[in-house]
Amino acid sequence: MDYASGRLARLRARGDARPAPAEALLAALPTPLLVVDEGGVILDANAAAETLLNLSRSVIVGMPIDAATGHHLRSMPAETPFVAYDLEMHLPGGRSLRADLMAAPLPDWPGWRVVALHTHPISGPIARRAGGNLAAAGAAALLAHEIKNPLSGIRGAAQLLEANADEDARALTTLIRDEVDRVAALIDRMEGFTDTRPLVLEPQNIHAILDHARDVASRGFGDTVVFKEIYDPSLPNVLGHRDSLVQVVINLIKNAVEALGEAGGSVTLTTAYRHGMSRLTDGGDGRRQLPIEVCVIDDGPGAPPEIAEHLFDPFVSSKRDGRGLGLALVEKLVSDQGGLVEYAREGHPERTVFRLLLPRAPRK
């Protein structure tokens, strides 16, 4: 009797002691469930798992978990439950899909786990995001050339003004030139949301980035709001790409200013160190710590409930004249740097919070 068969026999022997209705209930659950031993071998599967994997139970039993899902689970402790969201699953037969993976230990059998897979429907936000990104890529590619032309004119005009400007005015023309250069460089990289070139990540002072973004906003679209800063001065450097982080913060501030409307209000920028924040790596073989928290908070009404879950999808916007690309770009830029971005309504009274979770730079 081989290893998997022996484990299966013991599992079945123990299963015989359980009431039959419990087994029937497990088999009838619509959520795909797998029982996995400490070596990552599948010992049992319900009918929903058979449907998902397109394999019979007799074939699934004895398979390594990574052969069935593309994830071996070895980086996660077997004695505690965990959830990994939005994983790309590589199923038998060359199929792929997005799913949330939930694993819980079986207390009576050390090292064994029950693994549940919650797949994202084809019409859901994850599935539509991929297609939407491709459409956004085509639109951005068409617009890139037209955007660069006026940028060149703006930069040239700023240089001409600078020649005869006083010290205060030169500070403004320098800001204009720096912003034109940054936006032009960003367009070079981001003509499409499907740009897969890796960003060069370096240690960055997140407070310097926030201050620059605030200055840009306060001298332009954010001149009707009051900016408040609540910073943790002991915060270490983040590991990121400066221009992309500046663009992320400017987009979030612009979103906050537009949410406040003509009456104005306050936009609060906060930073903090959060222990225990992490995300699964792209390969699903470990976790990346994300201890640096940056929040952009406003007093506006927030997104309508019907689109709150889809804010980061391309072409989704709560504004009548919005194009729905700002937050989609924010999500891509943050994800490209290994971070996360979240939307929430928090506090009493409620306020809108866009939260960035970013990796810290390695200690020297």
C-alpha positions as a printed NumPy array, in Angstrom:
array([[  0.   ,   0.   ,   0.   ],
       [  1.529,   3.345,  -1.052],
       [  1.698,   6.471,   1.124],
       [ -1.443,   8.125,  -0.213],
       [ -3.481,   4.912,  -0.136],
       [ -2.47 ,   4.271,   3.476],
       [ -3.471,   7.754,   4.497],
       [ -6.751,   7.414,   2.633],
       [ -7.515,   4.104,   4.353],
       [ -6.984,   5.667,   7.772],
       [ -9.095,   8.663,   6.793],
       [-11.906,   6.395,   5.674],
       [-11.63 ,   4.328,   8.859],
       [-11.974,   7.453,  10.943],
       [-14.762,   8.681,   8.674],
       [-16.749,   5.529,   9.362],
       [-16.996,   6.624,  12.998],
       [-18.651,   9.905,  12.074],
       [-22.405,  10.161,  11.501],
       [-23.283,   9.501,   7.884],
       [-25.343,  12.701,   7.515],
       [-22.203,  14.805,   8.146],
       [-20.408,  13.12 ,   5.261],
       [-23.434,  13.601,   3.044],
       [-23.553,  17.274,   3.99 ],
       [-19.842,  17.687,   3.201],
       [-20.269,  16.024,  -0.179],
       [-23.232,  18.237,  -1.004],
       [-21.533,  21.542,  -0.204],
       [-21.262,  23.772,  -3.293],
       [-17.783,  24.981,  -2.226],
       [-14.878,  22.861,  -3.539],
       [-13.163,  21.19 ,  -0.551],
       [ -9.945,  19.185,  -0.398],
       [ -8.435,  17.297,   2.543],
       [ -4.639,  17.565,   2.449],
       [ -2.112,  15.788,   4.675],
       [  1.105,  17.21 ,   6.124],
       [  3.002,  16.226,   2.978],
       [  0.673,  18.166,   0.672],
       [ -1.065,  15.04 ,  -0.698],
       [ -4.81 ,  15.219,  -1.337],
       [ -6.656,  12.566,   0.674],
       [-10.258,  13.442,  -0.101],
       [-12.354,  15.732,  -2.29 ],
       [-16.042,  16.569,  -2.447],
       [-18.233,  16.687,  -5.545],
       [-17.709,  20.441,  -6.046],
       [-13.942,  19.877,  -6.13 ],
       [-14.422,  17.191,  -8.77 ],
       [-16.385,  19.67 , -10.87 ],
       [-13.82 ,  22.441, -10.424],
       [-10.823,  20.25 , -11.283],
       [-12.745,  18.343, -13.956],
       [-11.42 ,  15.099, -12.482],
       [-13.03 ,  12.223, -10.623],
       [-12.396,  11.773,  -6.92 ],
       [-10.423,   8.6  ,  -7.555],
       [ -7.967,  10.591,  -9.709],
       [ -7.78 ,  13.581,  -7.362],
       [ -6.976,  11.459,  -4.298],
       [ -3.23 ,  10.968,  -4.166],
       [ -2.407,  14.094,  -6.206],
       [ -0.091,  16.705,  -4.683],
       [ -1.987,  19.884,  -3.868],
       [  0.277,  21.937,  -6.162],
       [ -0.566,  19.67 ,  -9.105],
       [ -4.247,  20.352,  -8.504],
       [ -4.124,  24.087,  -7.735],
       [ -0.649,  25.383,  -8.589],
       [  0.064,  26.153,  -4.897],
       [  1.931,  23.844,  -2.529],
       [  0.926,  25.59 ,   0.758],
       [  4.277,  24.765,   2.374],
       [  4.971,  28.431,   3.22 ],
       [  1.867,  28.593,   5.423],
       [  1.795,  27.139,   8.963],
       [ -0.353,  24.03 ,   9.125],
       [ -1.525,  24.653,  12.686],
       [ -3.35 ,  27.937,  12.057],
       [ -6.065,  28.929,   9.574],
       [ -5.221,  31.316,   6.758],
       [ -6.841,  32.908,   3.725],
       [ -5.127,  33.956,   0.489],
       [ -7.202,  36.188,  -1.788],
       [ -7.246,  36.475,  -5.549],
       [ -4.751,  33.739,  -6.37 ],
       [ -4.172,  32.568,  -9.893],
       [ -4.968,  28.854,  -9.846],
       [ -3.277,  26.541, -12.352],
       [ -5.597,  23.573, -12.698],
       [ -5.028,  20.206, -14.395],
       [ -5.365,  20.347, -18.15 ],
       [ -3.676,  23.73 , -18.465],
       [ -6.656,  25.759, -17.211],
       [ -6.249,  28.871, -15.057],
       [ -8.653,  30.918, -12.96 ],
       [ -8.723,  33.341, -10.029],
       [ -9.814,  32.097,  -6.626],
       [ -9.612,  32.722,  -2.888],
       [ -7.968,  29.858,  -0.985],
       [ -8.944,  29.146,   2.623],
       [ -7.189,  26.487,   4.719],
       [ -8.017,  25.298,   8.218],
       [ -6.253,  22.642,  10.326],
       [ -7.873,  19.381,  11.362],
       [ -7.12 ,  19.303,  15.114],
       [ -7.306,  15.539,  15.51 ],
       [ -4.816,  14.928,  12.685],
       [ -1.683,  17.101,  13.07 ],
       [ -0.542,  18.64 ,   9.81 ],
       [ -3.754,  17.836,   7.955],
       [ -5.846,  20.659,   6.505],
       [ -9.179,  21.271,   4.843],
       [ -8.706,  23.548,   1.835],
       [-11.681,  25.457,   0.433],
       [-11.566,  27.23 ,  -2.946],
       [-13.882,  30.137,  -3.69 ],
       [-13.694,  30.902,  -7.393],
       [-14.452,  34.332,  -8.852],
       [-17.414,  34.325, -11.252],
       [-16.774,  35.258, -14.863],
       [-18.906,  38.381, -14.456],
       [-17.197,  39.439, -11.215],
       [-14.767,  42.308, -10.719],
       [-11.626,  40.174, -10.963],
       [-12.568,  38.679, -14.315],
       [-13.642,  42.029, -15.751],
       [-10.525,  43.757, -14.498],
       [ -8.286,  41.782, -16.86 ],
       [-10.388,  42.617, -19.888],
       [-10.827,  46.208, -18.776],
       [ -7.087,  46.639, -18.445],
       [ -6.623,  45.577, -22.045],
       [ -9.2  ,  48.105, -23.186],
       [ -7.552,  50.8  , -21.076],
       [ -4.207,  49.895, -22.615],
       [ -5.549,  50.529, -26.098],
       [ -7.083,  53.854, -25.092],
       [ -3.911,  54.989, -23.329],
       [ -1.747,  54.049, -26.295],
       [ -3.893,  56.179, -28.602],
       [ -3.751,  59.167, -26.253],
       [ -0.069,  58.998, -25.281],
       [  1.248,  60.837, -28.349],
       [ -1.37 ,  63.595, -28.074],
       [ -0.568,  64.095, -24.39 ],
       [  3.182,  64.373, -24.904],
       [  2.904,  67.176, -27.446],
       [  1.281,  69.742, -25.124],
       [  3.57 ,  68.657, -22.312],
       [  6.56 ,  69.702, -24.393],
       [  4.944,  73.098, -25.004],
       [  4.204,  73.565, -21.297],
       [  7.79 ,  72.766, -20.371],
       [  9.14 ,  75.194, -22.949],
       [  6.843,  77.971, -21.737],
       [  7.962,  77.376, -18.151],
       [ 11.597,  77.726, -19.19 ],
       [ 10.873,  81.028, -20.953],
       [  9.01 ,  82.386, -17.934],
       [ 11.801,  81.329, -15.62 ],
       [ 14.351,  83.518, -17.405],
       [ 12.649,  86.74 , -16.259],
       [ 10.975,  85.543, -13.064],
       [ 11.677,  86.5  ,  -9.468],
       [ 12.621,  83.926,  -6.85 ],
       [  9.036,  83.02 ,  -5.863],
       [  7.949,  82.66 ,  -9.482],
       [ 11.004,  80.536, -10.288],
       [  9.918,  78.1  ,  -7.591],
       [  6.621,  77.697,  -9.453],
       [  8.247,  77.306, -12.878],
       [ 10.621,  74.707, -11.442],
       [  7.634,  72.829, -10.044],
       [  5.967,  72.966, -13.474],
       [  9.062,  71.618, -15.243],
       [  9.549,  68.863, -12.677],
       [  5.931,  67.782, -12.971],
       [  6.037,  67.817, -16.777],
       [  9.17 ,  65.663, -16.716],
       [  7.612,  63.255, -14.236],
       [  4.372,  62.92 , -16.188],
       [  6.245,  62.449, -19.46 ],
       [  8.384,  59.719, -17.919],
       [  5.26 ,  58.107, -16.503],
       [  3.585,  58.124, -19.927],
       [  6.669,  56.484, -21.411],
       [  6.248,  53.64 , -18.952],
       [  2.475,  53.56 , -18.64 ],
       [  1.129,  53.852, -22.188],
       [ -0.8  ,  50.723, -21.326],
       [ -1.991,  49.132, -18.115],
       [ -0.502,  45.88 , -19.395],
       [  3.073,  47.217, -19.199],
       [  4.953,  44.302, -17.595],
       [  8.384,  45.912, -17.32 ],
       [  9.54 ,  45.711, -13.69 ],
       [  9.816,  48.965, -11.797],
       [ 13.189,  49.835, -10.299],
       [ 12.389,  49.861,  -6.585],
       [ 14.61 ,  51.881,  -4.286],
       [ 14.411,  53.242,  -0.717],
       [ 12.077,  56.26 ,  -0.67 ],
       [ 11.143,  58.795,   1.991],
       [  7.371,  58.514,   1.925],
       [  6.922,  61.856,   3.701],
       [  8.904,  63.674,   1.002],
       [  6.666,  62.037,  -1.6  ],
       [  3.505,  63.044,   0.281],
       [  4.736,  66.625,   0.679],
       [  5.507,  66.901,  -3.03 ],
       [  2.105,  65.519,  -4.012],
       [  0.379,  67.87 ,  -1.565],
       [  2.27 ,  70.865,  -2.978],
       [  1.243,  69.957,  -6.509],
       [ -2.371,  69.603,  -5.409],
       [ -2.512,  72.76 ,  -3.289],
       [ -1.141,  74.9  ,  -6.131],
       [ -3.696,  73.52 ,  -8.566],
       [ -6.819,  71.415,  -8.214],
       [ -6.654,  71.298,  -4.394],
       [ -6.63 ,  75.017,  -3.637],
       [-10.146,  74.849,  -2.13 ],
       [ -9.348,  72.27 ,   0.557],
       [ -7.42 ,  72.294,   3.815],
       [ -4.643,  69.71 ,   4.04 ],
       [ -3.868,  68.063,   7.358],
       [ -0.876,  65.826,   8.034],
       [ -0.673,  63.196,  10.772],
       [  2.712,  61.573,  10.236],
       [  4.8  ,  59.065,  12.149],
       [  8.241,  60.733,  12.   ],
       [ 10.021,  57.501,  12.925],
       [  8.734,  55.694,   9.849],
       [ 11.474,  53.879,   7.877],
       [ 11.891,  54.278,   4.127],
       [  9.53 ,  52.429,   1.829],
       [ 10.756,  50.268,  -1.023],
       [  9.202,  51.802,  -4.097],
       [  9.39 ,  53.768,  -7.318],
       [  9.309,  57.501,  -6.611],
       [  7.474,  58.803,  -9.688],
       [  4.873,  56.058,  -9.477],
       [  4.246,  56.723,  -5.783],
       [  3.901,  60.463,  -6.471],
       [  1.345,  59.679,  -9.181],
       [ -0.563,  57.36 ,  -6.837],
       [ -0.836,  59.989,  -4.095],
       [ -1.774,  62.773,  -6.529],
       [ -4.527,  60.593,  -8.002],
       [ -5.893,  59.789,  -4.542],
       [ -5.782,  63.444,  -3.456],
       [ -7.52 ,  64.487,  -6.686],
       [-10.185,  61.858,  -6.055],
       [-10.674,  63.233,  -2.521],
       [-10.877,  66.852,  -3.7  ],
       [-13.464,  65.981,  -6.332],
       [-15.49 ,  64.059,  -3.74 ],
       [-15.611,  67.153,  -1.512],
       [-16.982,  69.271,  -4.332],
       [-17.065,  73.038,  -4.624],
       [-17.779,  73.519,  -0.914],
       [-14.343,  72.156,  -0.117],
       [-13.383,  70.581,   3.182],
       [-10.34 ,  68.81 ,   4.528],
       [ -8.06 ,  66.121,   3.152],
       [ -5.955,  64.331,   5.748],
       [ -2.718,  62.508,   4.946],
       [ -1.539,  59.989,   7.529],
       [  1.348,  57.553,   7.894],
       [  1.829,  54.744,  10.384],
       [  3.719,  51.51 ,  10.952],
       [  1.437,  48.479,  11.06 ],
       [  2.847,  45.209,  12.353],
       [  1.515,  42.002,  10.857],
       [  0.294,  43.431,   7.532],
       [  1.286,  41.237,   4.591],
       [  0.168,  39.83 ,   1.254],
       [  0.818,  36.613,  -0.593],
       [  3.628,  36.859,  -3.131],
       [  2.753,  36.619,  -6.814],
       [  4.041,  33.055,  -6.915],
       [  1.971,  32.086,  -3.895],
       [  5.053,  30.658,  -2.167],
       [  5.451,  33.141,   0.67 ],
       [  4.254,  36.381,   2.187],
       [  5.566,  39.91 ,   1.678],
       [  5.407,  42.152,   4.731],
       [  3.646,  45.496,   4.143],
       [  4.181,  47.473,   7.342],
       [  4.103,  51.012,   5.883],
       [  0.583,  52.468,   5.912],
       [ -0.342,  55.65 ,   4.063],
       [ -3.912,  56.988,   4.155],
       [ -5.659,  59.7  ,   2.147],
       [ -8.834,  60.632,   4.037],
       [-11.63 ,  63.006,   3.083],
       [-14.971,  64.153,   4.506],
       [-16.895,  63.456,   1.314],
       [-19.889,  61.142,   0.927],
       [-17.922,  58.179,  -0.411],
       [-18.67 ,  55.993,  -3.396],
       [-22.236,  54.832,  -4.092],
       [-22.746,  51.35 ,  -2.59 ],
       [-23.473,  49.804,  -5.988],
       [-19.963,  50.591,  -7.296],
       [-17.935,  50.548,  -4.068],
       [-16.637,  47.023,  -4.766],
       [-15.63 ,  47.967,  -8.307],
       [-13.85 ,  51.288,  -7.74 ],
       [-10.518,  49.973,  -8.986],
       [-11.966,  48.543, -12.194],
       [-11.16 ,  50.559, -15.343],
       [-13.946,  52.816, -16.631],
       [-15.904,  52.648, -13.365],
       [-16.542,  56.112, -11.919],
       [-19.062,  57.774,  -9.615],
       [-18.501,  61.143, -11.343],
       [-20.696,  62.229, -14.234],
       [-17.698,  63.3  , -16.322],
       [-15.26 ,  60.738, -14.902],
       [-13.328,  58.334, -17.091],
       [-12.676,  55.729, -14.385],
       [ -8.945,  55.37 , -15.072],
       [ -7.435,  57.147, -12.059],
       [ -8.083,  54.476,  -9.432],
       [ -7.388,  51.648, -11.893],
       [ -3.959,  53.189, -12.482],
       [ -3.464,  53.586,  -8.729],
       [ -4.129,  49.881,  -8.204],
       [ -1.737,  48.846, -10.957],
       [  1.098,  51.094,  -9.794],
       [  0.748,  49.974,  -6.186],
       [  0.528,  46.308,  -7.183],
       [  3.621,  46.661,  -9.387],
       [  5.509,  47.715,  -6.253],
       [  4.291,  44.749,  -4.234],
       [  1.753,  46.757,  -2.226],
       [ -1.981,  46.898,  -1.679],
       [ -4.578,  49.672,  -1.908],
       [ -7.895,  49.556,  -0.059],
       [-11.065,  51.64 ,   0.043],
       [-13.169,  51.922,   3.203],
       [-15.675,  54.115,   5.012],
       [-14.494,  54.475,   8.61 ],
       [-15.016,  56.513,  11.77 ],
       [-17.877,  58.401,  13.419],
       [-18.959,  60.305,  11.44 ],
       [-17.836,  58.183,   8.521],
       [-15.063,  59.406,   6.275],
       [-13.613,  58.001,   3.064],
       [-10.25 ,  56.281,   3.513],
       [ -7.927,  55.137,   0.74 ],
       [ -5.22 ,  53.078,   2.435],
       [ -1.881,  52.142,   0.88 ],
       [  0.095,  49.258,   2.387],
       [  3.697,  49.263,   1.188],
       [  6.878,  47.266,   1.834],
       [  9.677,  48.834,   3.841],
       [ 13.142,  49.212,   2.376],
       [ 15.704,  46.629,   3.573],
       [ 17.816,  47.683,   6.505],
       [ 21.385,  48.582,   5.567]])
